[in-house]
């Protein structure tokens, strides 16, 4: 049996992705999170439109620390998915394909998504 035909064991916790790979992975994660948030968003919308009591329930759920964290994760997922999607559209147009530009745009997406999500959560970008 040749050495190249042997099965390869990959320890995914020891693989270090380059930053564009991290952005690509997080783009997929944010897309999955957005899909998972759909039923909860529909529930919140339905409850809040049911009347004053339903609106108060939704407001209290979102006012709870766990609800605030959930809203922040939703904001981050939405913004990261948008920014990373725009980056990938530019890559499809051969803009930013050089390794240095790819690293720069990847870092820009990571930092900007977190910053915009936090600023929105604090109410500074409304």
Backbone torsions as a table, in degrees:
resi	resn	phi	psi	omega
1	UNK	NA	130.0	-179.5
2	UNK	-77.8	158.3	-177.5
3	UNK	-63.2	-34.5	-177.6
4	UNK	-74.0	-16.4	-178.9
5	UNK	-88.8	-4.0	-178.7
6	UNK	-73.0	147.0	176.2
7	UNK	-65.8	147.3	-177.9
8	UNK	-109.3	130.5	175.7
9	UNK	-95.7	120.3	178.6
10	UNK	-109.1	119.0	173.7
11	UNK	-90.4	103.4	-174.9
12	UNK	-64.5	-20.0	179.1
13	UNK	-80.2	-14.9	179.6
14	UNK	-101.0	-9.2	178.7
15	UNK	-77.9	129.8	179.4
16	UNK	-108.4	107.8	-179.7
17	UNK	-74.5	145.8	169.6
18	UNK	-69.2	160.7	-174.1
19	UNK	-58.2	-37.4	174.7
20	UNK	-62.1	-31.8	176.2
21	UNK	-68.6	-36.9	177.2
22	UNK	-64.0	-43.9	179.4
23	UNK	-63.0	-40.4	178.3
24	UNK	-62.8	-44.9	179.0
25	UNK	-62.5	-45.7	-179.5
26	UNK	-67.1	-28.3	175.6
27	UNK	-62.9	-41.9	178.3
28	UNK	-68.5	-42.1	178.9
29	UNK	-62.4	-43.8	-179.6
30	UNK	-65.1	-35.2	176.3
31	UNK	-64.2	-41.8	177.9
32	UNK	-65.4	-43.3	178.4
33	UNK	-60.7	-41.2	179.6
34	UNK	-62.7	-39.4	177.8
35	UNK	-66.9	-39.5	179.8
36	UNK	-69.3	-26.3	179.0
37	UNK	-77.8	-13.3	-177.2
38	UNK	-59.2	-52.0	-179.1
39	UNK	-61.1	-39.8	179.5
40	UNK	-66.7	-38.5	177.7
41	UNK	-64.0	-40.8	177.6
42	UNK	-64.5	-41.8	177.7
43	UNK	-61.3	-46.8	179.5
44	UNK	-62.3	-41.7	179.5
45	UNK	-64.1	-46.2	-179.3
46	UNK	-61.3	-45.5	-179.4
47	UNK	-65.6	-40.9	-176.5
48	UNK	-70.7	-26.2	179.1
49	UNK	-89.1	-5.8	-177.6
50	UNK	-73.8	-20.4	-179.7
51	UNK	152.2	-176.2	-177.3
52	UNK	-63.1	-39.4	-179.2
53	UNK	-65.6	-42.0	177.7
54	UNK	-64.5	-40.7	177.7
55	UNK	-62.9	-42.0	178.5
56	UNK	-64.3	-37.8	176.8
57	UNK	-61.1	-48.7	-179.4
58	UNK	-63.2	-41.7	178.7
59	UNK	-62.4	-39.3	179.1
60	UNK	-70.9	-37.4	176.8
61	UNK	-61.8	-45.2	-178.5
62	UNK	-76.0	-16.9	176.5
63	UNK	-83.3	-15.9	177.3
64	UNK	-69.8	146.8	-179.7
65	UNK	-55.3	-37.7	177.8
66	UNK	-67.7	-37.5	176.4
67	UNK	-66.0	-38.8	177.4
68	UNK	-65.4	-40.4	177.6
69	UNK	-63.9	-42.0	178.2
70	UNK	-61.7	-42.5	178.7
71	UNK	-65.2	-38.5	178.5
72	UNK	-66.1	-41.4	177.3
73	UNK	-63.7	-40.7	177.4
74	UNK	-62.1	-45.7	178.1
75	UNK	-59.6	-46.2	179.5
76	UNK	-60.9	-45.8	-178.5
77	UNK	-60.1	-44.2	-179.6
78	UNK	-63.8	-47.2	-176.8
79	UNK	-71.5	-43.0	178.5
80	UNK	-61.8	-43.5	-178.9
81	UNK	-62.6	-39.5	177.6
82	UNK	-64.6	-52.3	-177.2
83	UNK	-64.6	-43.9	179.9
84	UNK	-67.1	-36.8	177.1
85	UNK	-63.1	-41.2	176.2
86	UNK	-64.1	-39.3	177.1
87	UNK	-61.9	-43.4	-179.6
88	UNK	-68.0	-33.7	174.5
89	UNK	-63.3	-40.4	176.5
90	UNK	-65.3	-39.0	176.7
91	UNK	-63.1	-35.9	176.3
92	UNK	-63.8	-26.1	177.9
93	UNK	-93.0	12.4	-179.0
94	UNK	63.2	29.7	174.8
95	UNK	-101.1	122.8	178.7
96	UNK	81.3	28.8	-178.7
97	UNK	-81.8	-20.1	180.0
98	UNK	-65.6	146.6	-175.7
99	UNK	-55.6	-41.1	-179.2
100	UNK	-66.1	-43.0	179.2
101	UNK	-67.3	-37.5	179.3
102	UNK	-64.0	-41.2	177.5
103	UNK	-65.7	-42.6	-179.5
104	UNK	-63.3	-46.1	-179.5
105	UNK	-68.3	-33.1	177.8
106	UNK	-65.2	-47.0	177.4
107	UNK	-62.2	-38.8	179.1
108	UNK	-61.2	-43.8	178.8
109	UNK	-62.5	-46.0	-178.8
110	UNK	-61.1	-49.8	-176.3
111	UNK	-70.1	-44.1	-177.6
112	UNK	-64.6	-39.8	-179.3
113	UNK	-63.7	-44.2	178.8
114	UNK	-66.0	-45.7	-177.8
115	UNK	-62.6	-46.5	-178.6
116	UNK	-66.4	-39.3	178.4
117	UNK	-62.7	-44.2	-180.0
118	UNK	-66.8	-43.1	179.4
119	UNK	-63.3	-38.8	176.3
120	UNK	-66.1	-41.7	180.0
121	UNK	-63.7	-34.1	179.0
122	UNK	-81.0	-8.5	179.1
123	UNK	82.3	16.3	-177.3
124	UNK	-87.0	-12.8	-179.0
125	UNK	-116.1	21.1	-177.7
126	UNK	-82.2	NA	NA
